[in-house]
Amino acid sequence: MDFAQSYFALFGLPETFSLDAAQLERARLAVQSQVHPDRFASGSDRDKRLAMQMAAQANAAYLTLKNPVQRASYLCERRGVAVQAENNTAMPTEFLMQQMQWREALDELREAADASGLHALQVEVQAQRAQRIEAIRQALDEQNAPQAAAEQVRALLFLDRFVEELRRTADSLPQPSV
């Protein structure tokens, strides 16, 4: 196993945002069977250590490629554009206004304990998330525009945090009696 090869090369997959989840899973199982530390149990200490490193590399690669946000970030970086989510939080005004409207709506729905309204907001946000993922796919797979993809990834990270907040709120609302 070459530790310098890309995660895509490790699994024998094309370096694209669009991935077949079943193909990724088959590739993971094939690689895992080759590098699993149990295969090297009777080997030298060096062989065991390398097996552990290879298994860890394969797991990191799989988790990165399985997650659309991480996969997009990885592809952007491979194409020379760091997402810089930690220190580049600049967003278009329209996106920030939408975030404020959703947060106000969430506060109102939380206060009213409105489960159906919360569900409608979740559907709306998930639709926006799907649009962002499609924009990332287009930017990376069709347009070779990693800068545009990185901007979409940063927006998607905002959305994912809000989706998690929506989920926590839904979980905290009283459940209807049956």
C-alpha positions in Angstrom: 0.0 0.0 0.0 1.3 3.4 -1.0 0.6 5.9 1.8 1.0 8.8 -0.7 -1.7 7.6 -3.1 -5.0 9.4 -3.1 -8.0 7.9 -1.3 -9.6 7.3 -4.6 -6.6 5.4 -6.0 -6.5 3.3 -2.8 -10.0 2.1 -3.6 -9.6 2.0 -7.4 -12.3 4.7 -7.9 -12.4 7.6 -10.2 -11.5 10.9 -8.6 -15.0 12.4 -8.8 -17.5 13.8 -6.3 -20.2 11.4 -7.7 -19.5 8.0 -6.1 -21.5 4.8 -6.2 -22.0 4.0 -2.5 -22.2 0.3 -3.2 -19.0 0.4 -5.3 -17.2 2.3 -2.5 -18.4 -0.3 0.0 -17.2 -3.2 -2.1 -13.8 -1.5 -2.6 -13.5 -0.9 1.2 -14.2 -4.5 1.9 -11.6 -5.6 -0.6 -8.9 -3.3 0.7 -9.8 -4.1 4.3 -9.3 -7.8 3.6 -5.9 -7.1 2.3 -4.6 -4.8 5.1 -6.5 -6.2 8.1 -4.0 -6.5 11.0 -5.2 -10.1 11.7 -3.5 -11.1 8.4 -0.2 -10.1 9.9 -0.6 -11.5 13.3 2.3 -13.9 12.9 4.5 -11.3 11.2 7.3 -9.2 12.6 6.6 -6.2 14.8 7.4 -4.0 11.7 4.8 -5.9 9.7 2.2 -5.6 12.4 2.9 -1.9 12.8 2.6 -1.4 9.0 -0.6 -3.4 8.9 -2.1 -1.1 11.6 -1.0 2.0 9.7 -2.5 0.6 6.5 -5.8 -0.3 8.2 -6.0 3.2 9.7 -5.3 4.8 6.3 -8.0 2.7 4.7 -10.5 3.6 7.4 -9.7 7.3 7.1 -10.0 7.1 3.3 -13.3 5.3 3.6 -14.8 7.7 6.1 -13.7 10.7 4.0 -15.1 9.4 0.7 -18.3 8.2 2.3 -19.2 11.6 3.7 -20.2 14.1 0.9 -18.9 17.2 2.8 -15.5 15.5 3.6 -15.3 14.1 0.1 -15.9 17.5 -1.5 -13.3 19.1 0.9 -10.8 16.4 0.0 -11.4 16.9 -3.7 -11.0 20.7 -3.4 -7.7 20.3 -1.6 -6.5 17.8 -4.2 -7.3 20.4 -6.8 -5.4 23.1 -5.0 -8.2 24.9 -3.1 -8.4 24.6 0.6 -11.9 24.9 2.0 -10.7 26.9 5.0 -14.0 26.4 6.8 -12.4 27.4 10.2 -11.2 30.8 9.1 -13.2 31.7 6.1 -16.8 32.2 7.2 -17.7 34.9 4.7 -21.0 34.1 3.0 -23.2 35.8 0.5 -25.7 38.2 2.1 -28.6 36.2 0.6 -27.4 33.0 2.3 -26.9 34.8 5.7 -30.4 36.3 5.5 -31.9 32.9 4.8 -30.0 31.5 7.9 -31.4 34.4 10.0 -35.0 33.7 8.8 -34.6 30.0 9.5 -33.3 30.6 13.0 -36.1 33.0 13.8 -38.6 30.4 12.5 -36.9 27.7 14.6 -37.2 29.9 17.7 -40.9 30.5 17.1 -41.5 26.8 16.4 -39.6 25.8 19.5 -41.5 28.2 21.6 -44.8 27.0 20.2 -43.7 23.3 20.4 -45.0 23.1 16.8 -43.8 19.6 15.6 -45.5 19.9 12.2 -44.0 23.3 11.5 -40.6 22.0 12.6 -41.0 19.1 10.2 -41.8 21.5 7.3 -38.7 23.6 8.2 -36.6 20.4 8.2 -37.9 19.5 4.7 -37.1 23.0 3.4 -33.6 22.9 4.8 -32.9 19.4 3.5 -34.0 20.6 0.1 -31.5 23.5 0.3 -28.9 21.0 1.4 -29.6 18.7 -1.6 -29.3 21.8 -3.9 -25.9 22.6 -2.4 -24.7 19.0 -2.8 -25.8 19.1 -6.5 -23.9 22.4 -7.0 -20.8 20.8 -5.5 -21.2 17.9 -7.9 -21.5 20.2 -10.8 -18.6 22.4 -9.7 -16.2 19.4 -9.2 -17.4 16.9 -11.8 -18.5 19.0 -14.7 -16.9 22.5 -14.4 -13.6 21.7 -12.7 -14.3 24.7 -10.4 -12.9 23.8 -7.0 -13.1 27.4 -5.7 -16.9 27.4 -6.4 -17.2 24.0 -4.8 -15.3 25.2 -1.7 -17.7 28.0 -1.3 -20.6 25.5 -1.5 -18.9 23.3 1.1 -18.6 26.2 3.5 -22.4 26.8 3.1 -23.1 23.1 3.5 -21.2 23.1 6.8 -23.5 25.9 8.0 -26.5 23.9 6.9 -25.4 20.7 8.5 -25.0 22.5 11.8 -28.5 23.9 11.5 -29.9 20.4 10.5 -28.3 19.0 13.7 -30.0 21.8 15.7 -33.3 21.0 14.0 -32.9 17.4 14.9 -32.1 18.2 18.6 -35.1 20.5 18.7 -37.4 17.8 17.2 -36.1 15.3 19.8 -36.8 17.7 22.6 -40.4 18.4 21.7 -43.1 16.5 23.6 -44.2 13.5 21.7 -48.0 13.2 20.9 -49.9 10.6 22.9 -50.9 7.5 21.1 
